């Protein structure tokens, strides 16, 4: 439900239950002006024109290397670990840019397909890994299997735990593609969000921050706006994790806009943009500017949506004032004579926390892969 697009632009809503808007930000539109320049930033076009290094060859090489490990290691534990490492890579690396765009409502159909295909590939590797792990006993008590030691049993438990941590991330990316049944899709995303609850509590701070980000995003997609921001970090506080916590701050802006709080969402995105240099003083200027552009792009996306609603509902003067502010952002961050622009993206859609086993010198392909529990 859109709550504020038909009211004066300077208002920030602080008491519209059940929504919570941070009181420390405000949105101050410029005075009425005649527009000399029209707002023209198109997030899809900015992404499409972004100068990127073609990493497809790198991705192909990384995948081939991991597939070689899967083929050459012997023994169920090494084979299971190799499958889990490949599943982790599938979910983390080729998905990083599409995931960033999906999290901020800027994904194309191609992006969503990449996420869905990565989840499908990870599904098979997780299945293979779990079948292989069933070949290893869960205890060394009698009748003991001389082929496996107590260390092997402990390693099995560790790999099972890693698989359990990876599974909710796989479920999250699998929810990228809709089935067409709105109720079913919302329930799928709600269940995916719930599955991340345990991962949020793990000791690894990077994994926990990533789980929190994806959970809030999925709950918002599922219509659970009351839960989507309850644990997200405050958008004006310095991120503890430079990747996932940074995106989480912009995600908070997006969720506010999705629920009609456009003034607060615009102001917060602007605060994030102007805080990047302070938050990341050790990063190269080019990286800071890329972060600033992502925050500005979120401002433009939110503002463009709000402006369209104002014009649709016949509030042209408010729409013009908003457009004047968006033009200021456009000229400051996206000047046409400087295009194309580099935009910040996550390095990994999920953390890489499962390493492949090391190949022994002279390793040969394993005789077979897991096809049954055995």
C-alpha positions as CSV (number, residue, x, y, z in Angstrom):
1,X,0.0,0.0,0.0
2,X,1.4,3.4,-1.0
3,X,1.1,5.6,2.1
4,X,2.7,9.0,1.3
5,X,3.0,9.7,-2.4
6,X,0.0,12.1,-2.4
7,X,1.2,14.3,0.5
8,X,3.6,17.3,0.7
9,X,7.1,16.3,-0.2
10,X,8.7,17.7,2.9
11,X,6.8,15.4,5.3
12,X,8.5,12.4,6.9
13,X,6.1,10.0,8.5
14,X,7.1,9.0,12.1
15,X,3.9,7.5,13.4
16,X,2.3,5.3,10.7
17,X,2.0,2.0,12.5
18,X,3.0,-0.7,11.8
19,X,5.8,0.9,9.8
20,X,8.9,2.3,11.5
21,X,10.8,5.2,9.9
22,X,14.0,6.5,11.5
23,X,13.5,10.0,12.9
24,X,17.0,11.2,12.3
25,X,16.6,11.7,8.6
26,X,14.6,14.2,6.7
27,X,13.8,14.9,3.1
28,X,14.0,18.6,2.0
29,X,12.9,19.1,-1.6
30,X,14.2,22.2,-3.5
31,X,11.9,25.2,-3.9
32,X,9.6,25.3,-6.9
33,X,11.7,25.7,-10.0
34,X,11.2,25.6,-13.8
35,X,13.0,22.5,-15.0
36,X,15.9,23.3,-17.3
37,X,17.0,19.7,-17.4
38,X,14.8,16.6,-17.2
39,X,15.7,13.6,-15.1
40,X,16.8,10.8,-17.4
41,X,18.8,8.3,-15.3
42,X,17.6,4.8,-16.3
43,X,19.1,2.2,-13.9
44,X,18.8,-0.6,-16.5
45,X,20.7,1.5,-19.0
46,X,23.4,2.4,-16.5
47,X,23.9,-1.3,-15.6
48,X,23.9,-2.3,-19.3
49,X,26.5,0.4,-20.2
50,X,28.8,-0.2,-17.1
51,X,32.4,-0.9,-18.2
52,X,33.1,-4.5,-17.0
53,X,35.9,-6.8,-17.5
54,X,34.7,-10.0,-19.2
55,X,35.2,-12.6,-16.6
56,X,33.5,-15.4,-18.4
57,X,36.9,-17.0,-19.2
58,X,38.0,-16.7,-15.6
59,X,34.7,-18.3,-14.4
60,X,35.1,-21.1,-16.9
61,X,38.6,-21.8,-15.7
62,X,37.6,-21.7,-12.1
63,X,34.7,-24.1,-12.8
64,X,37.0,-26.5,-14.8
65,X,39.5,-26.5,-11.9
66,X,36.8,-27.4,-9.4
67,X,35.3,-30.0,-11.7
68,X,38.8,-31.5,-12.1
69,X,39.0,-31.9,-8.3
70,X,35.6,-33.5,-8.2
71,X,36.7,-36.0,-10.9
72,X,40.1,-36.8,-9.4
73,X,39.7,-37.1,-5.6
74,X,39.1,-40.5,-4.1
75,X,37.1,-41.5,-1.1
76,X,33.7,-40.3,-0.1
77,X,34.9,-37.6,2.2
78,X,37.1,-35.9,-0.3
79,X,34.5,-36.4,-3.0
80,X,31.8,-34.9,-0.8
81,X,34.0,-31.9,0.1
82,X,34.8,-31.3,-3.6
83,X,31.0,-31.3,-4.5
84,X,30.3,-28.9,-1.7
85,X,33.1,-26.5,-2.7
86,X,31.7,-26.5,-6.3
87,X,28.1,-25.9,-5.0
88,X,29.5,-23.0,-2.9
89,X,31.3,-21.5,-5.9
90,X,28.1,-21.8,-8.0
91,X,26.1,-19.8,-5.5
92,X,28.8,-17.2,-4.8
93,X,30.9,-16.2,-7.8
94,X,29.0,-16.0,-11.2
95,X,25.9,-14.8,-9.2
96,X,27.5,-11.7,-7.5
97,X,26.4,-9.0,-9.9
98,X,23.0,-10.4,-10.7
99,X,22.4,-10.9,-7.0
100,X,23.3,-7.3,-6.2
101,X,20.8,-6.1,-8.8
102,X,18.1,-8.4,-7.6
103,X,18.5,-7.3,-4.0
104,X,17.9,-3.7,-5.1
105,X,15.0,-4.2,-7.5
106,X,17.2,-3.7,-10.6
107,X,17.5,-7.2,-12.0
108,X,16.7,-8.2,-15.5
109,X,15.2,-11.5,-16.6
110,X,18.7,-12.5,-17.6
111,X,20.0,-11.8,-14.1
112,X,17.2,-13.9,-12.5
113,X,18.0,-16.7,-14.9
114,X,21.6,-16.7,-13.8
115,X,20.6,-17.0,-10.2
116,X,18.1,-19.8,-10.9
117,X,20.6,-21.8,-12.9
118,X,23.3,-21.4,-10.2
119,X,20.8,-22.7,-7.6
120,X,20.0,-25.7,-9.9
121,X,23.6,-26.5,-10.3
122,X,24.2,-26.3,-6.5
123,X,21.2,-28.5,-5.9
124,X,22.8,-31.4,-7.7
125,X,26.2,-31.0,-6.1
126,X,24.6,-30.8,-2.6
127,X,22.6,-34.0,-3.4
128,X,25.8,-35.8,-4.5
129,X,27.7,-34.6,-1.4
130,X,24.9,-35.9,1.0
131,X,24.9,-39.3,-0.7
132,X,28.6,-39.6,-0.4
133,X,28.6,-38.6,3.3
134,X,26.1,-41.4,4.0
135,X,28.9,-43.8,3.2
136,X,30.8,-42.6,6.3
137,X,29.7,-43.9,9.7
138,X,28.3,-41.5,12.2
139,X,30.1,-43.1,15.1
140,X,33.1,-45.3,15.8
141,X,31.3,-47.5,18.2
142,X,30.9,-51.2,17.5
143,X,30.5,-52.6,15.0
144,X,33.4,-50.4,13.9
145,X,34.3,-50.0,10.2
146,X,38.1,-50.2,10.0
147,X,38.0,-48.2,6.8
148,X,37.1,-45.0,8.8
149,X,38.7,-43.4,11.8
150,X,37.3,-41.2,14.5
151,X,38.7,-38.2,12.6
152,X,36.7,-39.3,9.5
153,X,33.5,-39.3,11.6
154,X,34.3,-35.9,12.8
155,X,35.0,-34.7,9.3
156,X,31.7,-36.1,8.1
157,X,29.9,-34.0,10.8
158,X,31.8,-30.9,9.7
159,X,30.9,-31.4,6.1
160,X,27.2,-32.0,6.9
161,X,27.2,-28.8,8.9
162,X,28.7,-26.9,5.9
163,X,26.0,-28.4,3.7
164,X,23.3,-27.4,6.1
165,X,24.7,-23.8,6.1
166,X,24.9,-23.7,2.3
167,X,21.4,-25.1,1.7
168,X,19.4,-21.9,2.8
169,X,21.5,-19.8,0.5
170,X,20.7,-22.2,-2.4
171,X,17.0,-21.9,-1.5
172,X,17.3,-18.1,-1.5
173,X,18.7,-17.9,-5.0
174,X,16.3,-20.6,-6.3
175,X,13.4,-18.2,-5.3
176,X,14.5,-15.7,-8.0
177,X,12.2,-17.1,-10.7
178,X,8.4,-16.8,-10.2
179,X,6.0,-19.6,-11.0
180,X,3.1,-17.3,-11.7
181,X,1.1,-18.4,-8.7
182,X,1.4,-15.3,-6.4
183,X,0.4,-17.2,-3.2
184,X,2.7,-20.0,-3.9
185,X,5.6,-17.7,-4.7
186,X,5.1,-15.7,-1.5
187,X,5.1,-18.9,0.5
188,X,8.3,-20.2,-1.2
189,X,10.0,-17.0,-0.4
190,X,8.7,-17.0,3.2
191,X,10.0,-20.5,3.7
192,X,13.3,-19.5,2.2
193,X,13.5,-16.6,4.6
194,X,12.7,-18.8,7.6
195,X,15.4,-21.3,6.6
196,X,18.0,-18.6,7.0
197,X,17.2,-18.0,10.7
198,X,19.8,-20.5,12.0
199,X,22.5,-19.3,9.6
200,X,22.1,-15.8,11.0
201,X,23.4,-17.1,14.4
202,X,26.6,-18.8,13.1
203,X,29.9,-17.6,14.5
204,X,31.3,-16.5,11.1
205,X,30.3,-12.8,11.0
206,X,30.4,-12.6,7.2
207,X,28.1,-15.6,6.8
208,X,25.8,-14.3,9.4
209,X,25.6,-10.8,7.8
210,X,24.9,-12.4,4.4
211,X,22.1,-14.5,5.9
212,X,20.5,-11.4,7.5
213,X,20.6,-9.5,4.2
214,X,19.0,-12.3,2.2
215,X,16.4,-13.0,4.9
216,X,15.2,-9.4,5.1
217,X,15.0,-9.3,1.3
218,X,13.0,-12.5,1.0
219,X,10.6,-11.6,3.8
220,X,9.9,-8.3,2.0
221,X,9.2,-10.2,-1.3
222,X,6.9,-12.5,0.7
223,X,4.9,-9.5,2.0
224,X,6.3,-9.8,5.5
225,X,7.2,-6.1,5.7
226,X,6.8,-6.2,9.5
227,X,9.7,-8.6,9.7
228,X,11.8,-7.5,6.8
229,X,13.6,-4.6,8.5
230,X,13.4,-5.7,12.2
231,X,17.0,-6.9,12.3
232,X,18.5,-4.9,9.4
233,X,21.3,-2.6,10.5
234,X,20.5,1.1,10.8
235,X,21.2,2.7,7.4
236,X,23.2,5.6,8.9
237,X,25.6,3.5,10.9
238,X,29.0,2.4,9.5
239,X,28.9,-1.1,8.1
240,X,30.8,-3.8,10.0
241,X,31.0,-6.0,6.9
242,X,32.0,-3.9,3.8
243,X,30.0,-6.0,1.4
244,X,26.8,-7.5,2.9
245,X,26.3,-4.8,5.5
246,X,26.7,-2.1,2.9
247,X,24.0,-3.7,0.6
248,X,21.8,-4.2,3.7
249,X,21.7,-0.4,4.3
250,X,20.5,0.2,0.7
251,X,18.1,-2.7,1.1
252,X,16.5,-0.9,4.1
253,X,16.0,2.1,1.8
254,X,14.4,-0.1,-0.8
255,X,12.0,-1.8,1.7
256,X,10.9,1.5,3.0
257,X,10.1,2.7,-0.6
258,X,8.3,-0.6,-1.3
259,X,6.0,0.2,1.6
260,X,5.3,3.8,0.5
261,X,7.8,5.6,2.7
262,X,9.5,7.5,-0.2
263,X,10.8,10.6,1.7
264,X,12.6,8.5,4.2
265,X,13.9,6.0,1.6
266,X,15.2,8.9,-0.6
267,X,16.9,10.6,2.4
268,X,18.5,7.4,3.7
269,X,19.9,6.5,0.3
270,X,21.3,10.0,0.1
271,X,22.9,9.6,3.5
272,X,24.5,6.3,2.5
273,X,25.9,7.9,-0.6
274,X,27.5,10.8,1.2
275,X,28.9,8.5,4.0
276,X,30.9,6.2,1.7
277,X,34.1,8.1,2.0
278,X,33.9,8.2,5.8
279,X,32.8,4.5,6.0
280,X,35.6,3.1,3.8
281,X,38.6,5.4,4.2
282,X,41.1,2.7,3.3
283,X,39.5,1.9,-0.1
284,X,40.7,3.3,-3.4
285,X,38.8,6.4,-4.6
286,X,37.5,4.5,-7.6
287,X,35.9,1.9,-5.3
288,X,34.3,4.6,-3.1
289,X,32.9,6.3,-6.1
290,X,31.5,3.0,-7.3
291,X,29.7,2.6,-4.0
292,X,28.4,6.2,-4.2
293,X,27.0,5.5,-7.6
294,X,25.2,2.4,-6.4
295,X,23.6,4.4,-3.6
296,X,22.8,7.2,-6.1
297,X,21.3,4.7,-8.5
298,X,19.0,3.5,-5.7
299,X,18.0,7.1,-5.0
300,X,17.2,7.5,-8.7
301,X,15.3,4.2,-8.9
302,X,13.2,5.1,-5.8
303,X,12.7,8.7,-6.9
304,X,11.8,7.8,-10.4
305,X,9.1,5.4,-9.1
306,X,7.8,8.0,-6.7
307,X,7.7,10.7,-9.4
308,X,5.7,8.5,-11.7
309,X,3.2,7.9,-8.9
310,X,2.9,11.6,-8.3
311,X,2.3,12.3,-12.0
312,X,-0.2,9.5,-12.2
313,X,-2.2,10.8,-9.3
314,X,-2.2,14.3,-10.7
315,X,0.3,16.1,-8.4
316,X,2.4,17.8,-11.1
317,X,4.0,20.5,-8.8
318,X,5.2,18.0,-6.3
319,X,6.5,15.8,-9.2
320,X,8.4,18.7,-10.6
321,X,10.0,19.5,-7.3
322,X,11.0,15.9,-6.9
323,X,12.4,15.9,-10.4
324,X,14.5,18.9,-9.7
325,X,16.1,17.1,-6.8
326,X,16.7,14.0,-8.9
327,X,18.3,16.2,-11.6
328,X,20.7,17.4,-8.9
329,X,21.7,13.8,-8.1
330,X,22.0,13.1,-11.9
331,X,24.3,16.0,-12.5
332,X,26.4,15.3,-9.5
333,X,26.9,11.6,-9.9
334,X,25.9,10.6,-13.5
335,X,27.1,13.5,-15.7
336,X,26.6,12.5,-19.3
337,X,30.2,13.6,-20.3
338,X,31.6,11.0,-17.8
339,X,29.6,8.0,-18.9
340,X,29.8,5.0,-18.7
341,X,30.0,4.5,-15.0
342,X,31.4,1.7,-12.8
343,X,28.8,0.6,-10.2
344,X,29.7,-1.3,-7.0
345,X,28.6,-4.9,-6.8
346,X,29.1,-7.6,-4.2
347,X,32.2,-9.7,-4.7
348,X,30.2,-12.8,-3.8
349,X,26.5,-13.4,-3.6
350,X,27.2,-15.6,-0.6
351,X,30.5,-16.2,1.2
352,X,33.0,-18.8,0.1
353,X,33.4,-20.9,3.2
354,X,34.0,-24.4,1.7
355,X,37.4,-25.1,0.2
356,X,38.0,-28.0,-2.1
357,X,40.3,-30.8,-0.9
358,X,43.9,-30.7,-2.2
359,X,44.8,-33.1,-5.0
360,X,47.6,-35.4,-4.3
361,X,50.5,-35.6,-6.8
362,X,49.7,-38.1,-9.5
363,X,46.0,-38.2,-8.7
364,X,43.8,-40.0,-11.2
365,X,40.1,-39.6,-11.8
366,X,37.9,-41.3,-9.1
367,X,36.3,-44.5,-10.4
368,X,32.7,-43.1,-10.0
369,X,30.6,-40.4,-8.5
370,X,27.8,-40.9,-5.9
371,X,24.6,-42.2,-7.4
372,X,23.1,-43.9,-4.4
373,X,23.6,-43.9,-0.6
374,X,25.5,-47.2,-0.9
